[in-house]
């Protein structure tokens, strides 16, 4: 394991490099083997869970970038407020979220991430499609 300067740096590196750029070579430096990731009701475990969680965002967004814009640390926890930017089918998307990381021995053992799922759907244009679907279902067919 390489030496990290602080828990804040570990949390920042995990978000900005491992999750954003899919730099899985850094994953063992940032995440413990028994890592548990709670993302808006989903749960992923271990380093394979990091890959699966990250793969969801990588599949959804082209040119994915996550920037940590604020952090607060206390005890074994780091709260990171971040902005995700990318594109989906040519549409530029920006999403904000907060991840609270619990660290042990310089690596993250648990993350809790919250984002606004409805806002994400709206930005992807899905809400508009869902709202229109009752009208589409009632539309006369030719």
DSSP file (Angstrom, degrees, kcal/mol; ACC not computed):
  #  RESIDUE AA STRUCTURE BP1 BP2  ACC     N-H-->O    O-->H-N    N-H-->O    O-->H-N    TCO  KAPPA ALPHA  PHI   PSI    X-CA   Y-CA   Z-CA
    1    1 A X              0   0    0      0, 0.0     2,-0.1     0, 0.0    28,-0.1   0.000 360.0 360.0 360.0 132.0    0.0    0.0    0.0
    2    2 A X        -     0   0    0      1,-0.1     2,-0.5    24,-0.1     0, 0.0  -0.408 360.0 -99.3 -76.3 159.6    1.4    3.4   -0.9
    3    3 A X        -     0   0    0     -2,-0.1     2,-0.3     2,-0.0    -1,-0.1  -0.687  35.5-161.1 -85.4 123.9    1.5    6.1    1.8
    4    4 A X        -     0   0    0     -2,-0.5     3,-0.1     1,-0.1     6,-0.0  -0.773  16.8-136.6 -99.9 149.9   -1.4    8.6    1.7
    5    5 A X  S    S-     0   0    0     -2,-0.3     2,-0.3     1,-0.2    -1,-0.1   0.861  75.3  -9.2 -76.6 -35.4   -1.0   11.9    3.5
    6    6 A X     >  -     0   0    0      1,-0.1     4,-2.0   100,-0.1    -1,-0.2  -0.981  64.6-104.9-157.2 163.6   -4.4   12.1    5.1
    7    7 A X  H  > S+     0   0    0     -2,-0.3     4,-2.5     1,-0.2     5,-0.2   0.872 120.3  57.3 -60.6 -36.3   -7.9   10.6    5.3
    8    8 A X  H  > S+     0   0    0      1,-0.2     4,-2.6     2,-0.2    -1,-0.2   0.917 106.0  48.7 -60.3 -42.8   -9.1   13.5    3.3
    9    9 A X  H  > S+     0   0    0      2,-0.2     4,-3.1     1,-0.2     5,-0.2   0.893 109.8  51.9 -66.0 -39.1   -6.7   12.7    0.5
   10   10 A X  H  X S+     0   0    0     -4,-2.0     4,-2.6     2,-0.2    -2,-0.2   0.948 112.3  45.8 -60.4 -48.1   -7.7    9.1    0.5
   11   11 A X  H  X S+     0   0    0     -4,-2.5     4,-1.9     2,-0.2    -2,-0.2   0.900 114.9  47.5 -63.1 -41.3  -11.4   10.0    0.2
   12   12 A X  H  X S+     0   0    0     -4,-2.6     4,-3.2    -5,-0.2     5,-0.4   0.933 112.5  48.4 -65.2 -46.5  -10.6   12.6   -2.6
   13   13 A X  H  X>S+     0   0    0     -4,-3.1     4,-2.3     1,-0.2     5,-1.8   0.901 109.1  54.3 -60.9 -41.7   -8.4   10.1   -4.5
   14   14 A X  I  <>S+     0   0    0     -4,-2.6     5,-2.7    -5,-0.2     6,-0.2   0.925 117.9  34.9 -59.0 -45.5  -11.1    7.4   -4.3
   15   15 A X  I  <>S+     0   0    0     -4,-1.9     5,-1.5     3,-0.2    -2,-0.2   0.942 124.3  39.0 -75.2 -48.8  -13.7    9.7   -5.8
   16   16 A X  I  <5S+     0   0    0     -4,-3.2    50,-0.3    -5,-0.2    -3,-0.2   0.764 132.6  18.1 -80.0 -25.2  -11.6   11.7   -8.3
   17   17 A X  I  X5S+     0   0    0     -4,-2.3     6,-1.8    -5,-0.4     4,-0.9   0.806 128.8  37.3-113.4 -48.9   -9.4    9.0   -9.6
   18   18 A X  I  ><S+     0   0    0     -5,-1.8     4,-0.9     4,-0.2    -3,-0.2   0.979 130.2  28.2 -71.5 -53.8  -10.8    5.5   -8.8
   19   19 A X  I  4<S+     0   0    0     -5,-2.7    -3,-0.2    -6,-0.2    -4,-0.2   0.918 128.7  40.5 -74.1 -43.6  -14.5    6.3   -9.3
   20   20 A X  H  4<S+     0   0    0     -5,-1.5    -3,-0.2    -6,-0.2    -2,-0.1   0.920 131.0  23.4 -73.4 -45.0  -14.1    9.1  -11.9
   21   21 A X  H  < S-     0   0    0     -4,-0.9    -1,-0.2    -6,-0.1    -3,-0.2   0.381  98.9-122.1-105.6   2.8  -11.3    7.7  -14.0
   22   22 A X     <  +     0   0    0     -4,-0.9     2,-1.7     1,-0.2    -4,-0.2   0.886  48.6 166.3  55.1  41.3  -11.7    4.0  -13.2
   23   23 A X    >   +     0   0    0     -6,-1.8     3,-1.6     1,-0.2     4,-0.4  -0.601   3.5 169.7 -86.3  77.0   -8.1    3.9  -12.0
   24   24 A X  G >>  +     0   0    0     -2,-1.7     4,-0.5     1,-0.3     3,-0.5   0.617  63.8  76.7 -72.4 -11.7   -8.5    0.6  -10.3
   25   25 A X  G 34 S+     0   0    0      1,-0.2    -1,-0.3     2,-0.1     3,-0.2   0.803  98.9  46.5 -62.9 -27.5   -4.7    0.3   -9.7
   26   26 A X  G X> S+     0   0    0     -3,-1.6     4,-1.4     1,-0.2     3,-1.0   0.592  87.7  91.4 -87.5 -12.7   -5.3    2.8   -6.9
   27   27 A X  H X> S+     0   0    0     -3,-0.5     4,-3.2    -4,-0.4     3,-0.6   0.888  83.7  51.1 -55.1 -46.0   -8.3    0.9   -5.4
   28   28 A X  H 3< S+     0   0    0     -4,-0.5    -1,-0.3     1,-0.2    -2,-0.1   0.789 109.4  52.7 -64.8 -23.6   -6.3   -1.2   -3.0
   29   29 A X  H <4 S+     0   0    0     -3,-1.0    -1,-0.2    -4,-0.2    -2,-0.2   0.782 120.4  32.6 -75.9 -27.3   -4.6    1.9   -1.7
   30   30 A X  H << S+     0   0    0     -4,-1.4    78,-3.8    -3,-0.6     2,-0.4   0.797 116.5  50.9 -98.7 -34.5   -8.0    3.6   -1.1
   31   31 A X  E  < S-a  108   0A   0     -4,-3.2    78,-0.2    76,-0.3    -1,-0.1  -0.879  72.9-128.7-117.9 138.6  -10.4    0.8   -0.1
   32   32 A X  E >   -     0   0A   0     76,-2.8     3,-1.6    -2,-0.4    14,-0.1  -0.412  30.5-113.9 -73.3 156.7  -10.1   -2.0    2.5
   33   33 A X  E 3  S+     0   0A   0      1,-0.3    14,-0.3    13,-0.1    -1,-0.1   0.818 118.8  51.1 -62.3 -30.2  -10.8   -5.5    1.3
   34   34 A X  E 3  S+     0   0A   0     12,-0.1    -1,-0.3    11,-0.1    75,-0.1   0.077  83.9 151.6 -94.9  24.1  -13.9   -5.6    3.5
   35   35 A X  E <   -     0   0A   0     -3,-1.6    11,-3.3    73,-0.1     2,-0.4  -0.209  29.5-160.6 -56.7 140.8  -15.2   -2.3    2.0
   36   36 A X  E     -aB 110  45A   0     73,-1.6    75,-2.2     9,-0.2     2,-0.5  -0.998   2.0-161.9-127.1 128.8  -19.0   -1.8    2.0
   37   37 A X  E     -aB 111  44A   0      7,-3.3     7,-2.3    -2,-0.4     2,-0.6  -0.947   4.2-168.1-115.8 120.3  -20.5    0.9   -0.3
   38   38 A X  E     +aB 112  43A   0     73,-2.7    75,-3.0    -2,-0.5     2,-0.5  -0.936  12.6 175.2-108.3 113.0  -24.0    2.2    0.2
   39   39 A X  E >   -aB 113  42A   0      3,-2.3     3,-2.8    -2,-0.6    75,-0.2  -0.920  67.1 -44.2-125.0 104.6  -25.2    4.2   -2.8
   40   40 A X  T 3  S-     0   0    0     73,-2.0     3,-0.1    -2,-0.5    74,-0.1   0.854 125.0 -35.8  44.9  47.0  -28.8    5.4   -2.8
   41   41 A X  T 3  S+     0   0    0      1,-0.4    -1,-0.3     0, 0.0     2,-0.2   0.284 118.8 107.8  92.9 -11.6  -30.2    2.1   -1.5
   42   42 A X  E <   -B   39   0A   0     -3,-2.8    -3,-2.3     2,-0.0     2,-0.4  -0.663  53.6-153.3 -93.2 156.0  -27.8   -0.1   -3.4
   43   43 A X  E     -B   38   0A   0     -2,-0.2     2,-0.3    -5,-0.2    -5,-0.2  -0.997  12.1-178.5-134.9 133.4  -25.0   -2.0   -1.6
   44   44 A X  E     -B   37   0A   0     -7,-2.3    -7,-3.3    -2,-0.4     2,-0.4  -0.954  12.1-152.4-127.5 147.0  -21.6   -3.2   -3.0
   45   45 A X  E  >  -B   36   0A   0     -2,-0.3     4,-1.4    -9,-0.2    -9,-0.2  -0.944  45.5 -12.2-127.6 143.4  -18.9   -5.1   -1.2
   46   46 A X  H  > S-     0   0    0    -11,-3.3     4,-1.4    -2,-0.4     3,-0.1   0.031  99.8 -51.4  70.2-176.0  -15.2   -5.4   -1.5
   47   47 A X  H  > S+     0   0    0    -14,-0.3     4,-1.7     1,-0.2    -1,-0.2   0.824 138.6  57.2 -66.8 -30.7  -12.9   -4.3   -4.2
   48   48 A X  H  > S+     0   0    0      1,-0.2     4,-2.4     2,-0.2    -1,-0.2   0.866 102.9  55.4 -65.7 -34.1  -15.1   -6.0   -6.8
   49   49 A X  H  X S+     0   0    0     -4,-1.4     4,-2.9     2,-0.2     5,-0.3   0.866 103.0  55.0 -63.8 -37.0  -18.0   -3.9   -5.4
   50   50 A X  H  X S+     0   0    0     -4,-1.4     4,-2.5     2,-0.2     5,-0.2   0.931 109.5  47.5 -60.4 -45.0  -15.9   -0.8   -6.2
   51   51 A X  H  X S+     0   0    0     -4,-1.7     4,-2.3     2,-0.2    -2,-0.2   0.920 113.8  46.5 -61.9 -44.7  -15.6   -2.0   -9.8
   52   52 A X  H  X S+     0   0    0     -4,-2.4     4,-1.3     2,-0.2    -2,-0.2   0.920 114.1  46.9 -66.7 -44.2  -19.3   -2.8  -10.1
   53   53 A X  H  X S+     0   0    0     -4,-2.9     4,-1.2     1,-0.2     3,-0.4   0.933 115.2  46.0 -62.5 -46.5  -20.4    0.6   -8.6
   54   54 A X  H  X S+     0   0    0     -4,-2.5     4,-2.7    -5,-0.3    -1,-0.2   0.868 105.8  60.7 -64.5 -37.1  -18.0    2.5  -10.7
   55   55 A X  H  X S+     0   0    0     -4,-2.3     4,-2.3     1,-0.2    -1,-0.2   0.834  98.5  58.6 -61.6 -32.9  -19.0    0.6  -13.8
   56   56 A X  H  X S+     0   0    0     -4,-1.3     4,-1.5    -3,-0.4    -1,-0.2   0.943 111.4  39.7 -61.0 -47.2  -22.6    1.8  -13.4
   57   57 A X  H  X S+     0   0    0     -4,-1.2     4,-2.4     2,-0.2    -2,-0.2   0.890 114.2  53.6 -70.2 -39.1  -21.5    5.5  -13.6
   58   58 A X  H  < S+     0   0    0     -4,-2.7    -1,-0.2     1,-0.2    -2,-0.2   0.882 110.8  47.4 -62.6 -37.5  -19.0    4.7  -16.4
   59   59 A X  H  < S+     0   0    0     -4,-2.3    -1,-0.2    -5,-0.2    -2,-0.2   0.829 115.3  45.5 -72.2 -31.5  -21.7    3.1  -18.4
   60   60 A X  H  < S+     0   0    0     -4,-1.5     2,-0.5    -5,-0.2    -2,-0.2   0.827 114.2  46.3 -81.2 -33.4  -24.1    5.9  -17.9
   61   61 A X    ><  -     0   0    0     -4,-2.4     3,-0.6    -5,-0.1     2,-0.3  -0.942  64.2-150.4-123.0 129.3  -21.8    8.9  -18.5
   62   62 A X  E 3  S+C   87   0A   0     25,-3.4    25,-2.0    -2,-0.5    -3,-0.1  -0.653  90.1  14.7 -81.8 149.7  -19.3    9.5  -21.3
   63   63 A X  E 3  S-     0   0A   0     -2,-0.3    -1,-0.2    23,-0.2     2,-0.1   0.886  90.5-164.0  53.3  44.1  -16.3   11.7  -20.2
   64   64 A X  E <   +     0   0A   0     -3,-0.6     2,-0.4    -6,-0.1    22,-0.2  -0.363  13.9 175.3 -63.2 132.7  -17.1   11.1  -16.5
   65   65 A X  E     -C   85   0A   0     20,-2.5    20,-3.1    -2,-0.1     2,-0.5  -0.993  12.9-167.7-139.0 132.7  -15.5   13.5  -14.1
   66   66 A X  E     -C   84   0A   0     -2,-0.4     2,-0.5   -50,-0.3    18,-0.2  -0.989   6.4-170.8-120.8 128.7  -16.0   13.8  -10.4
   67   67 A X  E     -C   83   0A   0     16,-2.6    16,-2.3    -2,-0.5     2,-0.6  -0.977  18.8-139.5-121.5 123.5  -14.6   16.8   -8.6
   68   68 A X  E     +C   82   0A   0     -2,-0.5    14,-0.3    14,-0.2     3,-0.1  -0.714  24.3 175.7 -77.9 122.5  -14.5   17.0   -4.8
   69   69 A X  E     +     0   0A   0     12,-2.6     2,-0.3    -2,-0.6    13,-0.2   0.565  62.1  13.6-107.2 -12.6  -15.5   20.6   -4.0
   70   70 A X  E     -C   81   0A   0     11,-1.4    11,-2.8     2,-0.0     2,-0.3  -0.962  59.7-173.0-162.1 143.5  -15.7   20.5   -0.2
   71   71 A X  E     -C   80   0A   0     -2,-0.3     2,-0.4     9,-0.2     9,-0.2  -0.999   6.2-172.6-142.1 146.7  -14.6   18.2    2.6
   72   72 A X  E     -C   79   0A   0      7,-2.1     7,-3.3    -2,-0.3     2,-0.4  -0.998  12.4-165.8-134.0 133.1  -15.1   17.9    6.4
   73   73 A X  E     +C   78   0A   0     -2,-0.4     2,-0.3     5,-0.2     5,-0.2  -0.957  14.3 163.9-124.0 139.9  -13.2   15.4    8.5
   74   74 A X  E >   -C   77   0A   0      3,-2.3     3,-2.1    -2,-0.4     2,-0.1  -0.921  63.0 -39.4-152.6 126.2  -13.8   14.3   12.1
   75   75 A X  T 3  S-     0   0    0     -2,-0.3    27,-0.0     1,-0.3     0, 0.0  -0.375 125.6 -17.6  59.6-126.9  -12.5   11.2   13.8
   76   76 A X  T 3  S+     0   0    0     -2,-0.1    27,-3.1    -3,-0.1     2,-0.4   0.214 121.2  89.4 -95.6  14.9  -12.6    8.3   11.4
   77   77 A X  E <   -CD  74 102A   0     -3,-2.1    -3,-2.3    25,-0.2     2,-0.4  -0.883  49.6-171.5-118.2 144.8  -15.0   10.0    8.9
   78   78 A X  E     -CD  73 101A   0     23,-2.3    23,-3.2    -2,-0.4     2,-0.6  -0.992  10.2-156.7-130.3 124.7  -14.6   12.2    5.9
   79   79 A X  E     -CD  72 100A   0     -7,-3.3    -7,-2.1    -2,-0.4     2,-0.5  -0.900  13.2-169.6 -99.9 124.3  -17.6   13.9    4.3
   80   80 A X  E     -CD  71  99A   0     19,-3.0    19,-2.5    -2,-0.6     2,-0.5  -0.963  11.1-158.9-119.1 121.3  -17.0   14.9    0.7
   81   81 A X  E     +CD  70  98A   0    -11,-2.8   -12,-2.6    -2,-0.5   -11,-1.4  -0.868  28.3 176.6 -94.8 130.2  -19.3   17.1   -1.3
   82   82 A X  E     -CD  68  97A   0     15,-2.7    15,-2.0    -2,-0.5     2,-0.4  -0.865  30.7-138.8-136.5 164.8  -18.7   16.5   -5.0
   83   83 A X  E     -CD  67  96A   0    -16,-2.3   -16,-2.6    -2,-0.3     2,-0.5  -0.996  15.6-156.3-125.3 126.7  -19.9   17.4   -8.5
   84   84 A X  E     -CD  66  95A   0     11,-3.8    11,-2.6    -2,-0.4     2,-0.4  -0.876  14.0-177.1-100.9 133.0  -20.2   14.8  -11.2
   85   85 A X  E     +CD  65  94A   0    -20,-3.1   -20,-2.5    -2,-0.5     2,-0.3  -0.982  22.4 113.1-129.8 144.2  -20.0   16.0  -14.8
   86   86 A X  E     - D   0  93A   0      7,-2.0     7,-3.2    -2,-0.4     2,-0.3  -0.954  52.0 -96.1-178.0-167.8  -20.3   14.0  -18.0
   87   87 A X  E     -CD  62  92A   0    -25,-2.0   -25,-3.4    -2,-0.3     2,-0.4  -0.973  16.9-163.5-135.2 152.7  -22.5   13.4  -20.9
   88   88 A X  E >  S- D   0  91A   0      3,-2.3     3,-1.9    -2,-0.3   -27,-0.1  -0.957  81.6 -19.9-136.9 114.3  -25.3   11.0  -21.8
   89   89 A X  T 3  S-     0   0    0     -2,-0.4     3,-0.1     1,-0.3    -1,-0.1   0.885 129.9 -50.0  51.8  42.6  -26.3   10.6  -25.4
   90   90 A X  T 3  S+     0   0    0      1,-0.2     2,-0.5     0, 0.0    -1,-0.3   0.333 112.5 121.7  83.9  -7.7  -24.8   14.0  -26.2
   91   91 A X  E <   -D   88   0A   0     -3,-1.9    -3,-2.3    33,-0.1    -1,-0.2  -0.796  63.3-128.6 -94.0 123.2  -26.6   15.7  -23.3
   92   92 A X  E     -D   87   0A   0     -2,-0.5     2,-0.4    -5,-0.2    -5,-0.3  -0.508  30.0-166.6 -69.0 134.0  -24.3   17.4  -20.7
   93   93 A X  E     -D   86   0A   0     -7,-3.2    -7,-2.0    -2,-0.2     2,-0.4  -0.974  15.1-173.9-128.6 138.2  -25.1   16.3  -17.2
   94   94 A X  E     +D   85   0A   0     -2,-0.4     2,-0.4    -9,-0.2    -9,-0.2  -0.999  10.3 176.5-130.2 130.3  -24.1   17.7  -13.8
   95   95 A X  E     -D   84   0A   0    -11,-2.6   -11,-3.8    -2,-0.4     2,-0.3  -0.996  14.3-151.2-135.3 136.4  -25.0   16.0  -10.6
   96   96 A X  E     +D   83   0A   0     -2,-0.4    20,-0.6   -13,-0.2     2,-0.3  -0.759  23.7 157.5-105.6 156.1  -24.1   16.8   -7.0
   97   97 A X  E     -DE  82 115A   0    -15,-2.0   -15,-2.7    -2,-0.3     2,-0.4  -0.977  31.9-126.8-163.1 172.7  -23.7   14.4   -4.2
   98   98 A X  E     -DE  81 114A   0     16,-2.1    16,-2.5    -2,-0.3     2,-0.5  -0.999  15.7-168.0-132.4 134.0  -22.3   13.7   -0.8
   99   99 A X  E     -DE  80 113A   0    -19,-2.5   -19,-3.0    -2,-0.4     2,-0.6  -0.990   6.0-160.0-121.8 126.1  -20.2   10.7    0.3
  100  100 A X  E     -DE  79 112A   0     12,-2.7    12,-1.9    -2,-0.5     2,-0.4  -0.933  15.6-164.1-103.7 120.3  -19.4   10.0    3.9
  101  101 A X  E     -DE  78 111A   0    -23,-3.2   -23,-2.3    -2,-0.6     2,-0.5  -0.873  11.5-155.4-109.0 135.2  -16.4    7.7    4.2
  102  102 A X  E     -DE  77 110A   0      8,-3.1     7,-3.2    -2,-0.4     8,-1.5  -0.949  21.0-161.7-107.0 126.4  -15.4    5.8    7.3
  103  103 A X  E     - E   0 108A   0    -27,-3.1     2,-0.4    -2,-0.5     5,-0.2  -0.795  16.7-175.3-113.4 151.2  -11.7    5.0    7.3
  104  104 A X  E >  S- E   0 107A   0      3,-2.8     3,-1.5    -2,-0.3    -2,-0.0  -0.978  77.2  -8.8-141.6 128.1   -9.5    2.5    9.2
  105  105 A X  T 3  S-     0   0    0     -2,-0.4     3,-0.1     1,-0.3    -1,-0.0   0.859 130.8 -52.2  52.8  40.1   -5.7    2.3    8.9
  106  106 A X  T 3  S+     0   0    0      1,-0.2     2,-0.3  -103,-0.0    -1,-0.3   0.555 119.7  95.7  79.4   8.6   -5.7    4.8    6.0
  107  107 A X  E <  S- E   0 104A   0     -3,-1.5    -3,-2.8   -97,-0.0     2,-0.4  -0.959  78.8-106.1-131.8 152.3   -8.3    3.0    3.8
  108  108 A X  E     +aE  31 103A   0    -78,-3.8   -76,-2.8    -2,-0.3    -5,-0.3  -0.596  32.6 173.4 -77.8 127.2  -12.0    3.4    3.4
  109  109 A X  E     +     0   0A   0     -7,-3.2   -73,-1.6    -2,-0.4     2,-0.3   0.616  69.3  16.8-105.2 -19.6  -14.0    0.6    5.0
  110  110 A X  E     -aE  36 102A   0     -8,-1.5    -8,-3.1   -75,-0.2     2,-0.4  -0.964  59.3-169.4-156.7 137.3  -17.5    2.1    4.4
  111  111 A X  E     -aE  37 101A   0    -75,-2.2   -73,-2.7    -2,-0.3     2,-0.5  -0.968   5.1-166.1-123.9 142.2  -19.0    4.7    2.2
  112  112 A X  E     -aE  38 100A   0    -12,-1.9   -12,-2.7    -2,-0.4     2,-0.4  -0.987  16.8-173.4-123.3 118.6  -22.5    6.2    2.3
  113  113 A X  E     -aE  39  99A   0    -75,-3.0   -73,-2.0    -2,-0.5     2,-0.4  -0.938   6.8-173.0-119.0 134.5  -23.4    8.2   -0.8
  114  114 A X  E     + E   0  98A   0    -16,-2.5   -16,-2.1    -2,-0.4     2,-0.3  -0.992  11.6 160.7-128.3 130.1  -26.5   10.3   -1.4
  115  115 A X  E     - E   0  97A   0     -2,-0.4     2,-1.1   -18,-0.2   -18,-0.2  -0.897  48.7 -98.9-134.6 166.6  -27.5   12.0   -4.7
  116  116 A X     >  -     0   0    0    -20,-0.6     4,-2.1    -2,-0.3     5,-0.1  -0.769  34.6-172.7 -90.5  99.3  -30.8   13.3   -5.9
  117  117 A X  H  > S+     0   0    0     -2,-1.1     4,-2.5     1,-0.2    -1,-0.2   0.848  83.5  52.8 -62.9 -36.7  -32.1   10.5   -8.1
  118  118 A X  H  > S+     0   0    0      2,-0.2     4,-2.5     1,-0.2    -1,-0.2   0.903 108.6  50.9 -66.5 -39.9  -35.1   12.4   -9.4
  119  119 A X  H  > S+     0   0    0      2,-0.2     4,-2.7     1,-0.2    -2,-0.2   0.908 109.5  51.1 -63.2 -40.4  -32.7   15.3  -10.4
  120  120 A X  H  X S+     0   0    0     -4,-2.1     4,-1.9     2,-0.2     6,-0.2   0.939 110.6  47.9 -61.5 -46.4  -30.5   12.8  -12.3
  121  121 A X  H  X>S+     0   0    0     -4,-2.5     5,-2.2     1,-0.2     6,-0.9   0.900 112.1  50.6 -60.7 -40.4  -33.5   11.4  -14.1
  122  122 A X  H ><5S+     0   0    0     -4,-2.5     3,-1.1     1,-0.2    -1,-0.2   0.924 110.0  49.2 -62.4 -44.8  -34.6   14.9  -15.0
  123  123 A X  H 3<5S+     0   0    0     -4,-2.7    -1,-0.2     1,-0.3    -2,-0.2   0.810 110.4  51.0 -67.0 -28.7  -31.2   15.8  -16.3
  124  124 A X  H 3<5S-     0   0    0     -4,-1.9    -1,-0.3    -5,-0.2    -2,-0.2   0.547 116.0-116.3 -83.3  -6.9  -31.1   12.7  -18.4
  125  125 A X  T <X5S+     0   0    0     -3,-1.1     4,-1.3    -4,-0.5    -3,-0.2   0.527  83.7 119.3  85.2   5.9  -34.5   13.5  -19.9
  126  126 A X  H  >< +     0   0    0     -5,-2.2     4,-2.9    -6,-0.2    -4,-0.2   0.882  67.8  56.7 -73.3 -38.4  -36.1   10.4  -18.3
  127  127 A X  H  > S+     0   0    0     -6,-0.9     4,-3.0     1,-0.2     5,-0.2   0.920 106.0  50.9 -59.6 -44.2  -38.6   12.4  -16.2
  128  128 A X  H  > S+     0   0    0     -7,-0.2     4,-1.7     1,-0.2    -1,-0.2   0.906 112.1  47.7 -59.8 -41.3  -40.0   14.1  -19.3
  129  129 A X  H  X S+     0   0    0     -4,-1.3     4,-1.2     2,-0.2    -2,-0.2   0.905 112.8  48.2 -66.2 -41.6  -40.4   10.7  -21.0
  130  130 A X  H  X S+     0   0    0     -4,-2.9     4,-0.6     1,-0.2     3,-0.3   0.904 111.2  50.0 -65.9 -41.1  -42.1    9.2  -17.9
  131  131 A X  H  < S+     0   0    0     -4,-3.0     4,-0.4     1,-0.2     3,-0.4   0.850 113.4  46.8 -66.0 -32.9  -44.4   12.2  -17.6
  132  132 A X  H  X S+     0   0    0     -4,-1.7     4,-2.3    -5,-0.2     3,-0.5   0.692  91.0  85.2 -80.3 -18.3  -45.3   11.9  -21.3
  133  133 A X  H  X S+     0   0    0     -4,-1.2     4,-2.6    -3,-0.3     5,-0.2   0.844  84.2  54.2 -60.1 -37.9  -45.8    8.1  -21.1
  134  134 A X  H  X S+     0   0    0     -4,-0.6     4,-1.6    -3,-0.4    -1,-0.2   0.918 112.1  46.1 -61.3 -38.6  -49.5    8.2  -20.0
  135  135 A X  H  > S+     0   0    0     -3,-0.5     4,-1.0    -4,-0.4    -2,-0.2   0.892 113.0  50.0 -66.8 -39.0  -50.3   10.4  -23.0
  136  136 A X  H  < S+     0   0    0     -4,-2.3     3,-0.2     1,-0.2    -2,-0.2   0.883 109.1  51.4 -67.0 -36.8  -48.3    8.1  -25.2
  137  137 A X  H  < S+     0   0    0     -4,-2.6    -1,-0.2     1,-0.2    -2,-0.2   0.834 114.0  43.9 -69.0 -31.5  -50.1    5.1  -23.9
  138  138 A X  H  < S+     0   0    0     -4,-1.6    -1,-0.2    -5,-0.2    -2,-0.2   0.601  87.9 114.3 -87.0 -12.3  -53.5    6.7  -24.6
  139  139 A X  S  < S-     0   0    0     -4,-1.0     2,-0.1    -3,-0.2    -3,-0.0  -0.316  77.0-107.0 -63.1 138.0  -52.6    8.0  -28.0
  140  140 A X        -     0   0    0      1,-0.1     2,-0.4     2,-0.0    -1,-0.1  -0.389  33.4-132.5 -64.4 142.0  -54.5    6.5  -30.8
  141  141 A X              0   0    0      1,-0.1    -1,-0.1    -3,-0.1    -3,-0.0  -0.799 360.0 360.0-100.2 139.1  -52.5    4.1  -32.9
  142  142 A X              0   0    0     -2,-0.4    -1,-0.1     0, 0.0    -2,-0.0   0.443 360.0 360.0 -81.2 360.0  -52.4    4.2  -36.6
